Amino acid sequence: MNEKRSDGKTHGGFTVKSSLDARNRTTVPAAIRAAMKAKPGTPLTWTVLSDGTVVVRAKSRSLTELAGMIKPPKGGTVTIDEMNPWR
């Protein structure tokens, strides 16, 4: 699906509605859970941007799962000083 953004452009996202119950709880819709790869117990981080937009992120992967995804540069390792040339 392509939803229209407020600036008239489109993005490949989708919109699903839910509501708060009497105790201010909501159920995350199945399509959103699937897109976030969220399961019961998955931590969610809620962020309110300055324009009022609310962003919800799911921590669906452990940092240790990311180990080894980035290959070291050719030529070996670099020092901390080489990583911060403007200091």
Phi and psi in degrees as GROMACS dihedral restraints (atoms count N, CA, C in turn):
[ dihedral_restraints ]
;  ai    aj    ak    al  type     phi  dphi    fc
    3     4     5     6     1  -120.5    20    10
    4     5     6     7     1   115.9    20    10
    6     7     8     9     1   -96.0    20    10
    7     8     9    10     1   144.8    20    10
    9    10    11    12     1   -80.5    20    10
   10    11    12    13     1   133.4    20    10
   12    13    14    15     1   -87.8    20    10
   13    14    15    16     1   170.2    20    10
   15    16    17    18     1   -64.1    20    10
   16    17    18    19     1   -22.8    20    10
   18    19    20    21     1   -89.8    20    10
   19    20    21    22     1     7.4    20    10
   21    22    23    24     1    89.8    20    10
   22    23    24    25     1   -13.6    20    10
   24    25    26    27     1   -80.4    20    10
   25    26    27    28     1   165.6    20    10
   27    28    29    30     1  -113.4    20    10
   28    29    30    31     1   155.5    20    10
   30    31    32    33     1  -133.9    20    10
   31    32    33    34     1   163.7    20    10
   33    34    35    36     1   -85.2    20    10
   34    35    36    37     1    27.6    20    10
   36    37    38    39     1   -92.0    20    10
   37    38    39    40     1  -171.1    20    10
   39    40    41    42     1  -147.9    20    10
   40    41    42    43     1   164.0    20    10
   42    43    44    45     1  -122.9    20    10
   43    44    45    46     1   134.4    20    10
   45    46    47    48     1  -133.4    20    10
   46    47    48    49     1   140.2    20    10
   48    49    50    51     1  -102.4    20    10
   49    50    51    52     1   149.9    20    10
   51    52    53    54     1  -145.9    20    10
   52    53    54    55     1   173.0    20    10
   54    55    56    57     1  -136.8    20    10
   55    56    57    58     1   164.3    20    10
   57    58    59    60     1   -85.7    20    10
   58    59    60    61     1   142.6    20    10
   60    61    62    63     1   -89.8    20    10
   61    62    63    64     1  -173.6    20    10
   63    64    65    66     1   -62.0    20    10
   64    65    66    67     1   -22.7    20    10
   66    67    68    69     1  -100.5    20    10
   67    68    69    70     1    18.6    20    10
   69    70    71    72     1    61.8    20    10
   70    71    72    73     1    33.1    20    10
   72    73    74    75     1  -106.8    20    10
   73    74    75    76     1   157.6    20    10
   75    76    77    78     1  -138.8    20    10
   76    77    78    79     1   159.3    20    10
   78    79    80    81     1  -101.6    20    10
   79    80    81    82     1   130.7    20    10
   81    82    83    84     1   -75.9    20    10
   82    83    84    85     1   120.4    20    10
   84    85    86    87     1   -57.9    20    10
   85    86    87    88     1   149.3    20    10
   87    88    89    90     1   -54.8    20    10
   88    89    90    91     1   -41.0    20    10
   90    91    92    93     1   -64.2    20    10
   91    92    93    94     1   -36.7    20    10
   93    94    95    96     1   -71.1    20    10
   94    95    96    97     1   -44.2    20    10
   96    97    98    99     1   -57.3    20    10
   97    98    99   100     1   -42.8    20    10
   99   100   101   102     1   -65.1    20    10
  100   101   102   103     1   -43.5    20    10
  102   103   104   105     1   -64.9    20    10
  103   104   105   106     1   -34.4    20    10
  105   106   107   108     1   -85.5    20    10
  106   107   108   109     1    -7.9    20    10
  108   109   110   111     1    56.2    20    10
  109   110   111   112     1    39.0    20    10
  111   112   113   114     1   -94.1    20    10
  112   113   114   115     1   142.5    20    10
  114   115   116   117     1  -127.9    20    10
  115   116   117   118     1   168.0    20    10
  117   118   119   120     1   -53.1    20    10
  118   119   120   121     1   131.6    20    10
  120   121   122   123     1    92.5    20    10
  121   122   123   124     1    -6.7    20    10
  123   124   125   126     1   -67.0    20    10
  124   125   126   127     1   125.3    20    10
  126   127   128   129     1   -67.2    20    10
  127   128   129   130     1   135.5    20    10
  129   130   131   132     1  -113.4    20    10
  130   131   132   133     1   138.2    20    10
  132   133   134   135     1  -112.3    20    10
  133   134   135   136     1   124.1    20    10
  135   136   137   138     1  -104.7    20    10
  136   137   138   139     1   128.0    20    10
  138   139   140   141     1  -127.3    20    10
  139   140   141   142     1   129.9    20    10
  141   142   143   144     1  -103.8    20    10
  142   143   144   145     1   119.0    20    10
  144   145   146   147     1   -82.1    20    10
  145   146   147   148     1   166.1    20    10
  147   148   149   150     1   -61.3    20    10
  148   149   150   151     1   -25.6    20    10
  150   151   152   153     1   -88.4    20    10
  151   152   153   154     1     5.0    20    10
  153   154   155   156     1    93.9    20    10
  154   155   156   157     1    -7.6    20    10
  156   157   158   159     1   -65.2    20    10
  157   158   159   160     1   137.0    20    10
  159   160   161   162     1  -107.6    20    10
  160   161   162   163     1   127.8    20    10
  162   163   164   165     1  -112.8    20    10
  163   164   165   166     1   128.7    20    10
  165   166   167   168     1  -116.3    20    10
  166   167   168   169     1   124.5    20    10
  168   169   170   171     1  -118.9    20    10
  169   170   171   172     1   141.9    20    10
  171   172   173   174     1  -106.4    20    10
  172   173   174   175     1   133.4    20    10
  174   175   176   177     1   -84.1    20    10
  175   176   177   178     1    95.4    20    10
  177   178   179   180     1  -102.9    20    10
  178   179   180   181     1    -6.3    20    10
  180   181   182   183     1  -135.0    20    10
  181   182   183   184     1   148.8    20    10
  183   184   185   186     1   -85.7    20    10
  184   185   186   187     1   148.7    20    10
  186   187   188   189     1   -59.3    20    10
  187   188   189   190     1   -33.7    20    10
  189   190   191   192     1   -66.2    20    10
  190   191   192   193     1   -25.2    20    10
  192   193   194   195     1   -68.3    20    10
  193   194   195   196     1   -22.3    20    10
  195   196   197   198     1   -84.5    20    10
  196   197   198   199     1   -11.4    20    10
  198   199   200   201     1   -57.3    20    10
  199   200   201   202     1   132.4    20    10
  201   202   203   204     1    87.4    20    10
  202   203   204   205     1    -2.9    20    10
  204   205   206   207     1   -72.0    20    10
  205   206   207   208     1   -30.0    20    10
  207   208   209   210     1  -103.0    20    10
  208   209   210   211     1   123.5    20    10
  210   211   212   213     1   -81.6    20    10
  211   212   213   214     1   144.6    20    10
  213   214   215   216     1   -65.8    20    10
  214   215   216   217     1   155.0    20    10
  216   217   218   219     1   -65.0    20    10
  217   218   219   220     1   151.5    20    10
  219   220   221   222     1   -63.6    20    10
  220   221   222   223     1   136.7    20    10
  222   223   224   225     1   101.8    20    10
  223   224   225   226     1     3.9    20    10
  225   226   227   228     1    99.8    20    10
  226   227   228   229     1  -152.2    20    10
  228   229   230   231     1   -90.4    20    10
  229   230   231   232     1   167.0    20    10
  231   232   233   234     1  -124.6    20    10
  232   233   234   235     1   154.5    20    10
  234   235   236   237     1   -85.5    20    10
  235   236   237   238     1   166.8    20    10
  237   238   239   240     1   -60.2    20    10
  238   239   240   241     1   -40.6    20    10
  240   241   242   243     1   -62.2    20    10
  241   242   243   244     1   -37.3    20    10
  243   244   245   246     1   -69.5    20    10
  244   245   246   247     1   -28.0    20    10
  246   247   248   249     1   -75.9    20    10
  247   248   249   250     1   -22.4    20    10
  249   250   251   252     1  -121.3    20    10
  250   251   252   253     1    65.4    20    10
  252   253   254   255     1   -66.1    20    10
  253   254   255   256     1   -20.2    20    10
  255   256   257   258     1   -88.6    20    10
  256   257   258   259     1     0.0    20    10
